[in-house]
Amino acid sequence: MSVSGKDLFFFDRMLTPSIITVVYWLLLLSVLVGGIGMMFGQSFFAGLGIIVFGTLGVRIWCELLIVLFKIHQNLKAIADKP
């Protein structure tokens, strides 16, 4: 799906849902790097906990953002009905 100038400047189409996927992968990478750094630097189990719970937290946070945009999409469809 391409974004035209009209969609971008007048908010006819949401740009953020497509960005959330990139943010999700970047956050997963940072959780993994932070967890591995913690495993070898301080405590193995604390690093493992960061990896497990950080991954879950990132997934839940991104899913909640997607749900908000799906709600917006459905409300817009209801409002546009004749």
N, CA and C of each residue as an Amber inpcrd file, in Angstrom:
protein
   246
   0.8400000  -1.1750000   0.0000000   0.0000000   0.0000000   0.0000000
   0.8850000   1.2390000   0.0000000   0.7030000   2.0450000  -1.0010000
   1.4960000   3.2600000  -1.0740000   0.7530000   4.3980000  -0.3720000
   1.5210000   5.3470000   0.0830000   0.9710000   6.4930000   0.7890000
   1.1070000   7.6990000  -0.1130000  -0.0100000   8.2970000  -0.4800000
   0.0390000   9.4960000  -1.3070000   0.2090000  10.7160000  -0.4070000
   0.5260000  11.8320000  -1.0210000   0.7000000  13.0700000  -0.2650000
  -0.5660000  13.4850000   0.4540000  -1.7120000  13.2830000  -0.1910000
  -2.9970000  13.6370000   0.4320000  -3.2320000  12.8000000   1.6810000
  -2.9600000  11.4910000   1.5970000  -3.1350000  10.6120000   2.7570000
  -2.2170000  11.0300000   3.8960000  -1.0100000  11.4140000   3.5500000
  -0.0090000  11.7470000   4.5500000  -0.3160000  13.0730000   5.2450000
  -0.7160000  14.0680000   4.4750000  -0.9110000  15.3980000   5.0480000
  -2.2970000  15.6200000   5.6410000  -3.2790000  14.8250000   5.2510000
  -4.6300000  15.0170000   5.7740000  -5.0980000  13.8640000   6.6480000
  -4.2010000  12.9640000   7.0250000  -4.4980000  11.8620000   7.9420000
  -5.6500000  10.9770000   7.4750000  -5.7540000  10.7710000   6.1590000
  -6.7780000   9.8620000   5.6330000  -6.3670000   8.4080000   5.8320000
  -5.0930000   8.1830000   5.9760000  -4.5790000   6.8240000   6.2040000
  -3.5550000   6.8990000   7.3230000  -3.6240000   5.9250000   8.2310000
  -2.6930000   5.9060000   9.3500000  -1.3480000   5.3250000   8.9050000
  -0.2800000   6.0000000   9.2260000   1.0670000   5.5790000   8.8610000
   1.6970000   4.7170000   9.9570000   1.3040000   4.9360000  11.1900000
   1.9370000   4.2840000  12.3340000   1.8260000   2.7640000  12.3500000
   0.7080000   2.1350000  11.9620000   0.6710000   0.6670000  12.0140000
   1.7810000  -0.0100000  11.2080000   2.1870000   0.5810000  10.1220000
   3.2690000  -0.0250000   9.3540000   4.6280000   0.1960000  10.0220000
   4.7330000   1.2180000  10.8530000   5.9770000   1.5010000  11.5570000
   6.1110000   0.6060000  12.7920000   4.9890000   0.1810000  13.3660000
   5.0110000  -0.6200000  14.5920000   5.7880000  -1.9200000  14.3950000
   5.7160000  -2.5220000  13.2330000   6.4550000  -3.7600000  12.9720000
   7.9610000  -3.5240000  13.0690000   8.4350000  -2.4300000  12.5040000
   9.8580000  -2.1080000  12.5630000  10.2650000  -1.8340000  14.0180000
   9.4480000  -1.0840000  14.7310000   9.7290000  -0.7890000  16.1330000
   9.7630000  -2.0750000  16.9520000   8.8450000  -3.0050000  16.6620000
   8.8010000  -4.2820000  17.3730000  10.1190000  -5.0420000  17.2270000
  10.6210000  -5.1510000  16.0060000  11.8640000  -5.8900000  15.7870000
  13.0650000  -5.1800000  16.4160000  13.0800000  -3.8530000  16.3810000
  14.1670000  -3.1170000  17.0230000  14.1410000  -3.3010000  18.5400000
  12.9510000  -3.2880000  19.1160000  12.8330000  -3.5090000  20.5570000
  13.2270000  -4.9330000  20.9350000  12.8310000  -5.9100000  20.1120000
  13.2460000  -7.2910000  20.3870000  14.7670000  -7.4290000  20.3460000
  15.3830000  -6.7920000  19.3820000  16.8360000  -6.8280000  19.2890000
  17.4840000  -6.1980000  20.5170000  16.9460000  -5.0630000  20.9630000
  17.5220000  -4.4090000  22.1380000  17.3090000  -5.2340000  23.4080000
  16.1690000  -5.9140000  23.5350000  15.9340000  -6.7950000  24.6850000
  16.9360000  -7.9510000  24.6630000  17.1480000  -8.5190000  23.5010000
  18.0910000  -9.6350000  23.3770000  19.5190000  -9.2030000  23.7180000
  19.9450000  -8.0860000  23.1860000  21.2990000  -7.5890000  23.4650000
  21.4410000  -7.2420000  24.9480000  20.4340000  -6.5730000  25.5070000
  20.4840000  -6.2260000  26.9210000  20.4830000  -7.4580000  27.8200000
  19.6780000  -8.4420000  27.4570000  19.6270000  -9.6700000  28.2390000
  20.9250000 -10.4580000  28.1850000  21.5050000 -10.5480000  27.0060000
  22.7830000 -11.2620000  26.8760000  23.8840000 -10.5030000  27.6100000
  23.8630000  -9.1900000  27.5190000  24.8370000  -8.3880000  28.2630000
  24.6990000  -8.5870000  29.7640000  23.4800000  -8.6750000  30.2430000
  23.2390000  -8.9050000  31.6620000  23.6690000 -10.3110000  32.0690000
  23.4460000 -11.2860000  31.1920000  23.8340000 -12.6730000  31.4980000
  25.3380000 -12.8050000  31.7150000  26.1160000 -12.1600000  30.8630000
  27.5660000 -12.2910000  30.9530000  28.1980000 -11.2410000  31.8540000
  27.4890000 -10.1460000  32.1270000  28.0680000  -9.0790000  32.9290000
  27.7570000  -9.1830000  34.4070000  26.5070000  -9.5340000  34.7430000
  26.1250000  -9.5160000  36.1540000  25.5510000 -10.8510000  36.5970000
  24.3230000 -11.1090000  36.2040000  23.6460000 -12.3080000  36.6810000
  23.0120000 -13.0470000  35.5020000  23.3030000 -14.3290000  35.4100000
  22.7620000 -15.1400000  34.3230000  21.2370000 -15.1700000  34.3630000
  20.6680000 -15.3920000  35.5550000  19.2170000 -15.5300000  35.6680000
  18.4940000 -14.1940000  35.4790000  19.1290000 -13.1000000  35.8900000
  18.5330000 -11.7850000  35.6350000  18.5020000 -11.5110000  34.1280000
  19.5630000 -11.8660000  33.4250000  19.5850000 -11.6990000  31.9680000
  18.5590000 -12.5590000  31.2760000  18.4160000 -13.7940000  31.7630000
  17.3990000 -14.6840000  31.2030000  15.9960000 -14.1290000  31.4460000
  15.7810000 -13.5700000  32.6350000  14.4890000 -12.9500000  32.9430000
  14.2040000 -11.7510000  32.0610000  15.2370000 -10.9580000  31.7920000
  15.0720000  -9.8060000  30.9030000  14.6840000 -10.2720000  29.5090000
  15.3230000 -11.3290000  29.0310000  15.0020000 -11.8300000  27.6940000
  13.5650000 -12.3500000  27.6420000  13.1750000 -13.1600000  28.6200000
  11.8350000 -13.7600000  28.6030000  10.7490000 -12.7030000  28.8170000
  10.8580000 -11.9490000  29.9100000   9.7990000 -10.9860000  30.2280000
   9.8610000  -9.7420000  29.3530000  11.0430000  -9.3740000  28.9040000
  11.1580000  -8.2550000  27.9760000  10.5070000  -8.5570000  26.6400000
  10.6990000  -9.7920000  26.1700000  10.0700000 -10.2180000  24.9140000
   8.5560000 -10.2030000  25.0430000   8.0580000 -10.7300000  26.1490000
   6.6020000 -10.7140000  26.3750000   6.0720000  -9.2880000  26.4790000
   6.7980000  -8.4480000  27.2020000   6.3660000  -7.0580000  27.3590000
   6.3270000  -6.2980000  26.0440000   7.3450000  -6.4860000  25.2280000
   7.3850000  -5.8170000  23.9250000   6.2330000  -6.2870000  23.0470000
   5.9920000  -7.6030000  23.0520000   4.8980000  -8.1600000  22.2300000
   3.5410000  -7.6070000  22.6780000   3.2990000  -7.5940000  23.9770000
   2.0280000  -7.0920000  24.5010000   1.8580000  -5.6200000  24.1760000
   2.9120000  -4.8240000  24.3450000   2.8300000  -3.3960000  24.0750000
   2.5050000  -3.1290000  22.6040000   3.1770000  -3.8340000  21.7060000
   2.9210000  -3.6410000  20.2760000   1.5310000  -4.1190000  19.8840000
   1.0780000  -5.2260000  20.4700000  -0.2710000  -5.7010000  20.1670000
  -1.3320000  -4.7070000  20.6480000  -1.1110000  -4.0890000  21.8030000
  -2.0630000  -3.0830000  22.2750000  -2.1140000  -1.8840000  21.3460000
  -0.9710000  -1.4850000  20.8150000  -0.9760000  -0.3870000  19.8500000
  -1.7400000  -0.7660000  18.5860000  -1.5320000  -1.9910000  18.1100000
  -2.2490000  -2.4530000  16.9170000  -3.7530000  -2.4970000  17.1820000
  -4.1460000  -2.9410000  18.3790000  -5.5680000  -2.9860000  18.7240000
  -6.1720000  -1.5870000  18.6690000  -5.4510000  -0.5960000  19.1630000
  -5.9590000   0.7710000  19.0950000  -6.2060000   1.2130000  17.6500000
  -5.2930000   0.8750000  16.7670000  -5.4730000   1.2590000  15.3720000
  -6.5900000   0.4570000  14.7020000  -6.7720000  -0.7980000  15.0960000
  -7.8930000  -1.5910000  14.5540000  -9.2290000  -1.0170000  15.0260000
  -9.2860000  -0.5740000  16.2750000 -10.5040000   0.0710000  16.7750000
 -10.7950000   1.3250000  15.9640000  -9.7610000   2.1130000  15.7090000
  -9.9410000   3.3240000  14.8940000 -10.4510000   2.9770000  13.5010000
  -9.8700000   1.9380000  12.9050000 -10.2620000   1.5200000  11.5610000
 -11.7280000   1.0770000  11.5390000 -12.1490000   0.3100000  12.5330000
 -13.5300000  -0.1550000  12.5820000 -14.5050000   0.9820000  12.8640000
 -14.1330000   1.9090000  13.7380000 -14.9920000   3.0590000  14.0010000
 -15.1340000   3.9470000  12.7600000 -14.0440000   4.0860000  12.0200000
 -14.1070000   4.8900000  10.7950000 -15.0270000   4.2220000   9.7710000
 -14.9580000   2.8790000   9.6730000 -15.8340000   2.1490000   8.7410000
 -17.2960000   2.3200000   9.1510000 -17.5720000   2.2830000  10.4370000
 -18.9540000   2.4810000  10.9140000 -19.4220000   3.9120000  10.6240000
 -18.5520000   4.8810000  10.8420000 -18.9210000   6.2750000  10.5990000
 -19.1170000   6.5850000   9.1220000 -18.4050000   5.8750000   8.2530000
 -18.5070000   6.1240000   6.8080000 -19.7010000   5.4350000   6.1640000
 -20.3880000   4.5510000   6.9040000 -21.5610000   3.8740000   6.3420000
 -22.6800000   4.8890000   6.1280000 -23.4090000   4.7220000   5.0210000
 -24.5160000   5.6690000   4.7690000 -25.7120000   5.4110000   5.6510000
